[in-house]
Amino acid sequence: MSWLKKLKLQTVLWLLGGTLAISGWLCYLPFVYGHVPGIYPLAMVYRTLFVMPAALGSLGFLYLWPIVISTALISGVLSRLTGRRIFRRVLLGGLLPPLLLITVLPAMITCDPGPSLTVAPWGRVYRLAYSSLAIDDNYGTGLVFECDRTGIICHQVHQFPGFIGMLEHLSLSYDPEGDRLIVGHERDPIYLRSGQE
């Protein structure tokens, strides 16, 4: 327990920031862009928790950056005049908010969950999602994820780039006679996937 008392708040924030950076830049974004499989519920939790801090932080960063620079310059001058190590503390404290913002920046690419469908003959769960910038969700990409039987471990199987509108316009259905998955409306299917693929 003595090591817990020695931990400083700044160290904890740096560790938290590093963990968020790894989960955002190396797990969440590659999953949303379809480069790696991932844990679908975990991606949705990441998006839900960090989309607002990322949006507010990016706006605040634009306005607070001059204040951080001027505070660092003033503390540098004061540390020269007084001989204290003010500059290092202010610089580390001033760099912490922009670095934490960079760690949650991947949440600006949202991945809104949509309907899902279990296709029992294939032993798969299919999920729809809508990915866009958090500040402009009118123009984004429709995503189709194929998941294991539990619906947890998923990977992206198709994208609809330039998808204008909300996710409610897409639906998932299974045609047992044709053994195919239909994404869209019955009359105008957008994506077909056969069980043999």
Buried (B, 14 or more C-beta within 10 A) or exposed (E): EEEEEEEEEEEEBBEEBEEBBEBBBEBBBBBBBBEEBBBBEBBBEBBEEBBEBBBEBBEEBEEBEEEBEEBBEEBBEBBEEEEEEBBEEBBEBBEBBBBBBBBBBBBBBBBBBBBBBBBEEBEBBBBBBBBBEBEEBEEBBBBBBBBBEEBEBBBBBBBBEEBEEBBEEBBBBBEEEEBBBBBBEEEEBBBEBEBEE
